[in-house]
Amino acid sequence: MKIEILGTGCAKCQSLYENTKQALTEIGGFHQVEKVEDLVKIMEYGVMNTPGFVVDGEVKSTGKLLNKQEILDILK
Amino acid sequence: MFDWWENIVSYLIYNQMQLSQDSHFAQALHFFVYDTIKIYILLVTIIFVVSLFRTYFPVEKVRAYLQGKHKLVGHVSAAFFGMLTPFCSCSAIPLFLGFLQARIPLGITFSYLISAPLSDAVVIALLFSLFGWKITLMYIASALLIAIIAGLVIGKMNLEKEILINVPPSSCCSNGTQSVTFNSRLNEAWGETKLIFKKIYLYVILGISIGAFIHGYVPSETIVKYAGGDAWYGPIMGVIMGMPMYSSAAGMIPLVEVLTQKGMLLGTALSFMMAVVALSLPEAMILKKVMSLKLIGIFFGIVGTAILIVGYVFNAIL
């Protein structure tokens, strides 16, 4: 899986990034997590409420600081 | 509403600790303890209620509603939505671009962008708890008016070319997971409340501490001399001093409360508070990523002028 966290460096985006990494250690296997701060890219996903949570190119959540359990639910 | 709490604090400080009611230290301490707890209780309650309310108005919905709305209706509803939707300056730019992507006119986008921080929940919560509903209503009315008028003016100036990023029209729509159950809304609102509280509680303490010091030690004559009726330049000073301050609005309002009690004119106080939240230099730095300096200058110029007018009008009529 490739997970992208969209956001221009707000505290929520940082926390979501950390939570995602934690969730992924629980799932195991090889996955890619990337923080996307490029405005044009964020715009391409049509996200205007950051942080955006994107899995394999699909926007799964916007504007929310998901906790570990919520991330696991989305990824399953 | 908080008489019970004031009685407890008075009892603790004047009876238990046996401090004299006349001492500067006791007055400052009383103010600090009373205000801190009162403001924290009100902040948490109001932020929670507003956050819960907000889960029903995600920006995506607002954008869809504003799309294709015309002129005045667009400006007015944009300003009102600014009150309802979550906003922090770190999210201003994606939001700004998202609106333009949906081909919402620049002027209406600005009405929203100006209204959102001005009528932010934290600001309104603090105003209400410290100044009462009358001042709060006047503040909200002026904030909406400023957002509507400034947006209209910017819209008339044909500034679309001052946007530095090429904004393609939105092809798809973000399909974020929507929280459906009331329980998950409650959870979300509580999480939001904790985040906001964590961000501002230190500023609040700082503001109250300075306020408590002034309350106990600085004589009213000093405040009246520099911010009272005779100082015609009050609102101008307020705007200039407010601009470099950022995210400290939460701490600024308790401080302003003391200043007005000591004789600062209300219009001057309002100018100052509005400049703190609506015109921040750090935010201008963020906006520079997407708009030209000329547009930022126009934006600050128009909003600054509007805030000044509000200040002078309130000084004149109150």
Interface residues (C-beta under 8 A of the other chain):
Chain A: L6 G7 T8 G9 C10 A11 K12 L39 V40 I42 M43 E44 Y45 G46 V47 M48 N49 T50 G52 V59 K60 S61 T62 G63 K64 L65 N67 I74
Chain B: P58 V59 E60 R63 P86 C88 C90 S91 I93 P94 L95 L97 G98 F99 Q101 I165 V167 P168 S170 S171 C172 C173 S174 N175 G176 T177 E188 G191 L195 K199 I286 K289 V290
